[in-house]
Amino acid sequence: MQTGAPEFVLGVDIGGTFTKYGFVSRQGECIGENSLPTHADEPFSHFVARLVQAVEETRQNLGYPIQLRGIGMGAPNANYYTGRIEKPANLSWGDVDVVGQLSKYYKGIPVVITNDANAAAIGEMRFGAAQNMRDFIMITLGTGLGSGLVANGQLIYGHDGFAGELGHIIVDPNGRMHPNGRRGALETYVSATGIKRTVFQLLAEYPDESELRNLSFHEMTGEHITAAAQRGDKIALEAYEYTGRILGIKLADTVAYTSPEAIIFFGGPTKAGDLLLNPIKKHMEANLFPIYRNKVKLLISALEGRNAAVLGASALVWQEIEKT
C-alpha cells in the first residue's frame, strides 16, 4: 500500500460468461473498468490466477498509484459467511473457496463476497436510489430473478447466508418447470426468460395478430416485446399484465415480512418502464394487507447505465471496512 495515494477498493462481478471488475472510491468513482472471460469450465485456481494478472495489469496502466483497501465480489450462489461459491447453476466449479484463494494473492486486506443480487442491494444503498433508506427490497431481473432484503439498514443473510431468494418462492406448485427440478418458481414467470415463455404461451392460446409471431424463442428479446407493447400489440401488452399480476401478488406477500419503504427494480425488463411497473403496482396494492397500502414505493434502480455489479461489489467491501 502506498501512503498518500488515493484510496480505492476492487469490485469484481463473476458471471457465467464474463467477469467484470473496476477500482471504486468511497464516493462511487469507478476507474480501470475491464473484463475477462470467466471460462467456468477451467479449474478455479486458473481463473483466480488470470483474474489477478488482469487486475494487476489494469492497475499498472492507471498511470498513478492507488491504495487498494479491499476486494468485494458478487457471484451466483456466493455465501457471505463462508466466502465460498456453492454449486452455482451457470458455473461448473461446484463448491470453491473464493475468499481463501484470492487472499493468497492479496495478504492483509479484506476480501468479501456475496451473491450478485445482495451486492446490487448494497450498491443501491450506498450509491443509488436507496441512499438514506433503511428498509427496502432489491429485485434484479435478468435470466433469473435475484433479490436482496434490507431491514433496519442491514442486509438479511439468514443463518446460512442464503436468505432472500424470492425468485424461488412458488407461484403454482403445478406450474412451469425450473432447471433445478422444482415447479412454479417465481423466476420462471417474472425473469426475462419467463416473460418470453409467457409470450409464447399467449401466442399459442390466442389468435390475435401479433408482430411477435414471426420470431423464434431464441430470436426474441425483451426489446422486441417492449417495442411491440408500445405499438399496442395485444399479446405483448397481455404478457406484461400477466407478469405484473404474478409479481405484484408475490411482492404483496413479501411486504408483510419486512414492511419496506421501497422496492427497487434493476435489469433488462425494467426498460419496459410503466408497461411493467403499472401492472405490478396495481396487483400489489390490490393484494396488500390494508395497513401496508399506499406506503411502498416502486422505483427503478439509479445505477442503470453504470457498472452496477462492480459498484455493488465495491460497496460490500467499503461497508466491511467502515465496520472496523
Buried (B, 14 or more C-beta within 10 A) or exposed (E): EEEEEBBBBBBBBBBBEEBBBBBBBBEBEBBBBBBBEBBBEEEBEEBBEBBBEBBEEBBEEEEEBBBBBBBBBBBBBBBBEBBBBBEBEBBEBEEBBBBEBBBEBBEEBBBBBBBBBBBBBBBBBBBBBBEEBEBBBBBBBBBBBBBBBBBEEEBBBEEEBBBBBBBBBBBEEEBBEBEEEBBBBBBBBBBBBBBBBBBBBBBEEEEEEBEBEEBEEEEBEBEBBBBBBEEEBBBBBBBBBBBBBBBBBBBBBBBEEBEBBBBBBBBBBBBBEEBBBBBBBBBBBEBBEEEBBEEBBBBBBBBBEBBBBBBBBBBBBBBBBEEE
